[in-house]
Amino acid sequence: MFDRPASEGNRAVLVQLDFGDGGLAEHLAELQLLAGSAGAETVAVVQGRRRAPDPALYAGSGKVDEIGAEVAATGADLVIFNHELSAGQQRNLEQLLKCRVVDRTTLILDIFALRARSHEGKLQVELAQLEHLSTRLVRGWTHLERQKGGIGLRGPGEKQLETDRRLLGKRVALLKERLRQLEKQRKVRRRSRERSEVPTVSLVGYTNAGKSTLFNALTKAGSYAADQLFATLDTTSRRVYLGEARRTLVLSDTVGFIRSLPHSVVEAFHATLEETAQADLLLHVVDASSPDREAQIEVVNEVLREIGAGDVPQIEVWNKVDMTHGVPTAEDDGYGKISRILLSARTGAGVSLLRGALASRLFPIEVAEVAEAAGSAIPMDGSDQTNS
């Protein structure tokens, strides 16, 4: 995978085709960030318009010639398509371009492999990669199965395909069993929290929206945060004390979402993402400085619906207002509930507003009691009891 510096074998030509869906500039910018996060150096970008993908090459033959010319001119080692390629398309492109061809799904899985730190995270990533590989193995080799016993395919060649499938299947089954055991342990911990009546809050949002920075601002945990896509893969949970209510909640930081998130990733991370569906409240972190923020919000909500978390209450947290010259504020939904907070997790501006919103949403009775106790300590005649 992309485990070498960009200067060593990872000079990439990026390909972004326009099928009339809009948002081309944002999609291309995201591809460049993905490539950089994987350790690739972008040496050229090829764009084009098509009504539909070409069945054999995805791009048309003329566009593939243009890509090939860029590969030759720049000395690129690989071509990255910001689209999902079939096994046949990838094989045909590699034969014509004489270099590695990587599609969007493979690129994302590769970044996941680089980012995973915990034992469970590594298992989830490996499972997603093998699930993706298994479908390509079947599709990529079906033409050999139709030629059973053909020249060069007799005996060992045919058996090798069966062996590969069997070994792949065994490894997938083993990974799923290990993840099931870890899921059982997580359920035990979750039941323990439920018995202690500690509410749970999950941070969700588009990748690089600033979830980990906000997590650190609320918990002082010092978790890894960087201006990269998928800087955080492993779920981290910490207790947060809310002085406004004199109560505690459990806050969890989760993997960021992205448009066209591979289904294999959603399946592999099912156990982790289930934590989100079981949360009492979601903090939907939005990059307020992104021109594509509305589309990103919809992508996140779509994934939440897919994992069964579509009905979990949300507070939208518009982060990075320091980059938009915005003012930290709290907005309600017209019914007295705070539905959106504008803040900067990096500078800390507006984080106190979020803490107050969490207290009011999760512990309304306790907040009222604390406020009443504080009010009763003030002299009714308004006199100042401090010594002059």
ABEGO torsion letter per residue (X at the ends): XBABBAABGABBBBBBBBAGAEGAAAAAAAAAAAAAAAGBBBABBBBBBBABBBAAAGBBAAAAAAAAAAAAAAGBABBBBABBBBAAAAAAAAAAAGBBBBBAAAAAAAAAAAABABAAAAAAAAAAAAAAAAAAAAAAAAAAAAABGBBGABEAAAAAAAAAAAAAAAAAAAAAAAAAAAAAAAAAAAAAAAAAGBBBBBBBEBBGAGAAAAAAAAAGAGBBBBBBBGABABBBBBBBBBAAAGBBBBBBBBBBBBBGBBAAAAAAAAAAAAAAAABABBBBBBBAABAAAAAAAAAAAAAAAAAGAAABBBBBBBBGAAAAGBBBBBBBAGAGBBABBBBBAAAGBGAAAAAAAAAAAABAAAAAAAAAAAAAABBAAGBBABBX
